[in-house]
């Protein structure tokens, strides 16, 4: 069993988390997919229960779903009917392999000190011209939620600085109010960047 509270949460609550009532981020997914060639290769980082991967697959894309939790990966496999690779973000080592990388509500758990390296790894994994989407819970400093999960809570300025330093060209960054598994009101940052 992991001693990291974030990893432990997803391992211990995988079935409950996978069964939660979650609205598909259809507008963001469609905008991401429209920016890609038909049938493009997509890496999903942190697929959770697999709803986004299932949607992208149904649209004819070649999706490689991954998750850092073996238990959540198993739940996602039941939903999408294909293998889910168990992989932590900091071990990504692909080069020029994907047209798009989708990271909805997943990189928000990466320690602030590790984000520049993860952003560089994602950039390396994309083909030239590739598109990267990620979302984060907005804030001013890192912290934990009521379940003990770690969040990096970046501001838009902080996030833009880190992405630019890693070599990304930011296409859009938007903010919106929403929620999450913890039931708390949440300010979200959504970023789309191009290699």
N, C-alpha and C positions, 0 to 999 in steps of 0.2 A: 504494500500500500504506500502511496506517495505521502511524503511529509509536507508537500506544497499544498496549502489550503485550496488554491484554485484548481489544481489537478485533482485533488481529492474530491472536491465538490462534483466535478463532472463524472468521475469514476463512480462515486457513491450514488449519484442521482441520475444516471444516464437515461433510464427508462422513463422516469418522471419528466426530465427535461425534454426528451424526445417527444413525449405525448402532450406537451403544453400547447395551449391555444396560441398559434402564431400566424399572423397575416404575412403572406408572401410579399416581399418587397417588389411587387410587379413592375411599378414604374421605373425603379432603379435598374432592375434586371433587364427590362426591355431596352432602356437607353444604352446599357452596357453591351447587350447583344447586337443592337443595331449598329454599333461602332465596329463590329467585327465582320470578317468575311463569312459567308455561309459555311457551316460545318467546321468552323475554326476550333483549334485546340485550346481548351480552357483548364487552368489549374484552379481548383477551389481550395483555399486555405481555411481550415476550420469549418467543415461542412455541417457540424452539428447533427441534426436528425436527417439531413439529406433533402429537405424540401426544395432548396434552391437548385441543387444538382439535378433533381428529378425534373424540374421545370426546364432547365437548360438542355438536358438530354431530350426532352419531349419536343424541343425546338430544333433538333437535329445537330446539336453541337457535340464535339468530342470532349467530354468532361472527365478530368482526373480528380475525383474527390479525395480530400485528405482531412484528417483530424488528429489532434494530439492525444486524444483519449481513446484507448482501445475499446472501451465500453460504448462510447458514443459512436465510434466507427461501426461497431456491430449493429447498433440500432439503425444507423443510416443505411447499411447494407440491406436490411429488411425492407426499408422503404423504397430504395432505388433499384434493388435487384442486381447490383454489381459490386465488386470489391471496392472497399475504401481503404486507402493506404494510411497506416498509422505513422504520423510524422510530425515532429515539432518544427516550428518555423525556422529556428536557428540551424537546422540540419539541411535545409533546402540547398541543393547544390547543382541544379539543372542549369544549362547554358543554352540560350537562344532556342528554347523548346516549346514555348506557348505563345499563342496570339493574344490571350487575355488571362488575367489573374483576378479572381473574385475573392474578396476577404471581407464579407459582411459580418460585422460584430464579432471579430475574432482577434485581430491584431491589438485590440484594446487591452488584452491581457499581457502583452509583451512589456517587460520592464523598460522604462524610459531609456536606461543606459544601453539596452540591446536593440532598440528600434533602428538606429542608423545602420547597423549591420544587417538586420532583417530587410530593411528597404533596399540595401545594395544587393542582397541575395535575390530579391524579387525582380529587381531591374535586370540582373544577369540572366534570370530564367526566362525573361520575355524576349521574343523576337523584336527586331527593330520595328518601330511603329506600333508595338503592342500596347494594350490598354490595361490599366490596373485600377480596380475599385476597392475602396476600403471605407469602413465606418467606425467611428469612435464615440464614446461618451465624452462630451466636452467638460473641461474644467481648467483649473490652474495648477494643480499639483497631484501627484499620484496618491492613491489611497485604496481602501477596501470597502466593499459593500457589506450589507448585513449578513451575508452568507460567508464572509471571509475571503471572497474572490478579489484578487488584485486587479486594479485598473490603472492605466497610465494617465487618464483624464487630461488630454492635451487641450490647449487653446488653439484656435485656428492659426494664429500667428506662429506659435511654437511648432505646430505640425507642418505648416508650409515651409518654415526654415529648415526643418530636418529633411523633408522630401527634396527640397531644392539642393541642399548640401550633398545629398546622395546622387544627384544627377537627373532627377525627374523634372519633366515639364508638366506643371499642373494645368489641367484642362478646366476643371470646375471644383469649387469647394463651396458647399452650402451647409446651412444649419437649419435644424427643425426640432420642434418639441415632440416627444414621444414617450415611450416607456420601455420596460424590459421585464425580465423574469422576476426581478425583485419587487415589481409593482410600484416602483417609485417614479415620479415625474423625471424625465431625462431630457437633457439637451444633447442632440446628436450632431456630429460633424460627418458629412459625406464628402469624400474626395475621389475624383477621377483624375488620373495622371497618365501620361503617355511617355514611352521610351523614345 
